[in-house]
Amino acid sequence: MAAPADKMAAVGDVAQHAVEQSQLTLPGSAPFHLKAAITETTNPESQYSAEVEEYWISPEKWRRSIHSPEFSQTLIVNGDRISEQDSGDYYPFWLHDLVTALFDPLPMAQQLRAFRAQIQLPGDSPRSTSCMNSQTHSGTPPAQSTLPLVFCFQGKNGLLKSVTTPGYNALFSGFQPFKNKQVPRQVTINPQPGTTIVAKITQLEQISSPDEALFTVAQPTPAAQQIKSVELSEDLARRIAKNTPEIVWPAVRAGKTSGVLAVYISVDRSGHVQEVWPLNSDNPALNDAARRQVSQWQFQPYVNGVPMQMQSVLTFAFTTRIDNPYPLLDNAQARKLAIHNDHVL
């Protein structure tokens, strides 16, 4: 991929090359044992934490363990036999995003091959970056929003730097060699302003003599007991809505009083909303109110052979008003404020 900075290439080819450079779980890759620690760097005491461990021999033979405060899973794949042991009924979306980034960093690589867009190749500098910027629309007029699709690559080897889509985002850094690959040792997501969650690979080693007992599936788990997840179109998500009261928009202190707001929801297998993340808003001051109310919504369980978790974008048109930016003071509060000002002066 080394090329002059002004050379162009099909984005699908660049994406495929990036995957081949870094993804650990491609056919023919070296067997590995990996450990990763997940923490919220902006609040180390939060529930956004987990430990991930994987033993991988091939795409048809691997074992993954995830342990977090609210959900744990041990997943064994051995040919067509699958064992899944879950602690908790809901696989958190934020956690799924990071685990996906660790083992399948560009899950939409095949879809990108259908793009006819060209992208400028990064230059020879390791910090040289080139991005494909596109958009997707959510909702329908008048409640329609534009959401970004961004894919960035870096350095003369064209390594994957970041992905931003409504349903998946990740920033890759700390690339180090492992066998014939350059593997990012850190993955970062920012699901909302002020929240940064990081997965750091703490151990990565080749497996030379795999312990076959690790991959034994004594009793396969029925499909109905496995946690599966799917992203639905907004139209379909709204059609299976069961209890979705109209959003009551509070007054704001500044900004637009009418516009559009979009959020991303994750719903458990019983149809209850578990997570609501902000995507785009003409007035971000309304994000918290929308999230609180949408978190109480309920949908019909989405069933595709078996009940599944589902994710979707939801788009809303809002109308509100500007409230007094300074609250009215009663007499006692006014006297205290006057005394304080006298002392300051």
N, C-alpha and C positions, 0 to 999 in steps of 0.2 A: 504493500500500500504506500510505500515511500514515493512521493510525487511532488512536483511543484505545487505551491499553495493555491495556484489558480486553476488546477486541474479539476474537472468535474467528473462525477460518477453517479450511477443510479443509486438512490438511497437504499434500495433493497440489497444491492451488492455490498454496500458499505456496512449495513446492519449485519448481514450474514458473516462478513469477515470479522466484525467485532465479536460476534458470538463465538466463532471458531477460535478466536484468540484467548477468550477468558472463561467460557462456560465449562464447569467441571464435569457436568453430567451428560456430555455428548457421547454417542456411540464411539467406542474405541479409545475413550479417555482412560488415563491411569486410575486404577482403584485407589480410593482415598478414605481417610478417617478425618473428620472435621468437627471442631467444636467452635461455637460462637456464643458470645454474650450480648444480650440486648438490654439497653438501658435508655431512659429518657435523660439526656444530658442537661436539659433545662430544669429538671426536677428529679434527682436520683431516687427519691423516696416514693415516686408514683407507681401506679400499677402497670405502667408500660415497661415491663421488664420480663426477660425470659432467658432460658438456656436452651441451646439447640445443639444436637449431636447427630452426626450422620456417618454410617458405614456404607460405602457405595462400591459395588463391584461392576455393575453394568446397569443400563436402563431397565433391565428386567430383574435385577437382584440388588436390593438395598434396604437399609433400615434407618429410620429417622425417629428421634425422640425430641419432643418439645415440652418444656416445663415452664409454666408461668403461674402467677398467683391465681388466676381465674380459670385457666384451661391448660390441660396437659394431654399429650397424644404420643402414642408409640405406634408407628406405622411400619409394617414389614411387607415388602413386595418380593415375591419369589415366583417368577413366571406369571401364570394366571391366578396364583393363589395370593390373597391379600389378607393380612391380619391388621385390624385397627382397634386399638384400645384407647378410649377417650375418658378423660376426667373433666366433666362439664359438657353441656349440650350445645355450646356455641363457640365456634372458632373465630376469635376476634379478627376483624378485617385488617387492622393495623399490623397485627402479628403475621397474618397471611401474606400481606404485602412484603414484609421484610424476609420471610422465609422463601417466598418466590424469588426475590431479588438475589438471595444467596445461591440458589441452585438453578434458576431459569431467568437470568437477568433481563432478557428481552423476550418476554412471552409472546409478543405480537410480531416476531421477526418474519414469519411467513406472510402475514398480512402486509407488511411493508414491501414485500417483493411485488405486490400488485400496484404499488405507487409508481407513477411514471415520473415523479419528481427527480430532479438532479440535485446533488449536493456538492459543494466545494470541499475537496479533501483538505484535512488539516495539514499544516506545514510540518517541517522537520523538528521544530522545537517541541519538547515534551509538553509544554503548556499551551501549544497551539490548539485551538478548538474550532470546530465547525458544527453548525446546527441546522437541522431542518425544522422550520417553524410552519405549522399549519394550524387549522382550526376545525372545530366541530360545533354544531349547533344543538342546543337542548331546548325542549319545550316547543310551543307553537305560539304564533303571534296572538295577542300582544305580549304574552309571557314567554319570550324567547331570549336565550342568552348565548353568547359565544364563548366557548371554552378552548383553552390552548392544547395543542398537540406538539410537543417539542422533543426532538431526539438529537443529542449532542455526542460528538466523537472527538477524541483528542490524540495528539501526537502523531508521529509518522507511521505508527502501527495501526492507527485508527481504532484505538480502544474505546469502549463505551464509557462515556462520562456521566450522562444523566438521561432520564426518561421522565416526561411529564404528560400524563393523560388524566382524564377524570377518574378512572378506576385503578390507576397504578402509577406510582411515582417513586423514583429512587435516584440517589446521587452516589456514584462509585468513586472510591479514592484508595490511596495506599497500595497501588499495584505492586506485586512482588512475583517473581518467577516460581512456578511449581511445575516440574516436568517440562513439557513443551508449551506451557500456557503462561499468561500474565494474569494473575488472579487478584481482584480488588480485595484487600483485607478489611475494608470498612464500607458499609452501606448506610446511607443516611436518608431518612424521610422527614418531611415537615408537614404533617397532616392538617395543621392549623397554625395560625400565627402564634408564636411563643412556645410551640411544642416541637422539639427536635428529638427524634428517637434514632439511636444508632445501633447497628449490629456490627460487632468487631469479631473477626475470626481470631481466636486465641490459639488454635492448634490446627495444623493441616499437614498430614503426613501420608505417604504412600502405604497402602496395604500390600504386603508381599505374601503373607500366608493367612488368608481369611479364615476366621473361625466360623465354620458352617453352622454352628448352633445359633449364631446371631440371626440367621436368615430362615430358621425353621418356622413354618406355618403349620402348627398342629391342627388348628381348627380355623378355617377361613371365616372371616366376618361377613355375614350377609350384607348385600348392597344396601338394604333398608336401614342398617345400623351404622353405615359409614356416613361421615359428614361430607357432603358434596356442596359445591357452591357454583352459582351462575350469575352472570350480569345480564339484566333484562333491559330492554328499551323502556324509556319513560312511558310510552303509550301503553305497553303491556303491564308495567307496574301499576299504573293508575287504574287499569281495568280490573285488577285483582284487589284493589283497595277495598277494605271492609269497614273501617272506622277511621275516617280522616277529616276531622272538623276543620272548618275554614281557619286560616291563620288570622289571629288578631294582632294587628301591627301597632306597637306602642309608639308614642310620640318620640321624636329624636331631638337632640340639641343642636344639630347642624347637619349639613349635607342635603342630598336630594330627598324630596318628600314623595316622589313617585319613581318607579323604575322596576328593575328585575333582579331577582336573587336566585341563585342555584346552589343546591346542596347535594351531597352524595350520601346515600343511606345504605346501611347493611342490616338485613332482616334475618332473624333466625328461622328455623324450620317450622316453628309454630305460627309464624307471621308477625311476630313482635319486632319492632324496630329496636336494634341494639346500639347502633352507632349512627351519628349524623355529623358529617364533616363539611365545612364551608368550601365552596368552589369559586364562586364569583358573585359579586354584589355591587349594585349601584350605590348602596349605602351600607358599609360594613357594620355600622352601629346596630343594624337589625339582625345580624347573624345569630346572636345568642337567643333572641326571642324566637326566631324560626326554628333553631335547633331544639330548644326546649319543647316546643309544641309538636314538632314532627316526631320527636322521640316517643310521644304518647300514641302515635298512629298505630293502626293494626291492619295487616293485609291477610287475605286468604293464603294459607300455606301454598308455596309454589311446588307443584309436583310434576316431575318429569320421570315417570317410572317409580321414583321414590321422592319423599319430601326433601327439599334442598334449601340451603341458605340462598338468599338472593341479594344482589346489589343493583342500584339504579341511581341515575340522576333525577332529581325533582326540581322543577323550575316554577317560580312564583312571581306574579306581578304584585307589587306592593303600592299602597297609597297611605300616607301618614301625614303628620303635621309637625311643625317646629314648636317645641315647648319652650317656656321661659328658661334660658340657660342658667339662670341664677335662682335658686329656690327662695321663696318668700320666707322672711324671718319673723318669728313672733317677737313680742316686746322684750322678753328676757334675752333672747338671742341677739336682738339689735343692741341692747345695752352692753352686753359682753363684747360685741364687736366694736362698739364705740370706745369702750375702755381700752381694748387692745390697741386700737389705732392711735389713741392718745399716747399710750406708752411708747409705741413705735416712733411717733413723731417727736 
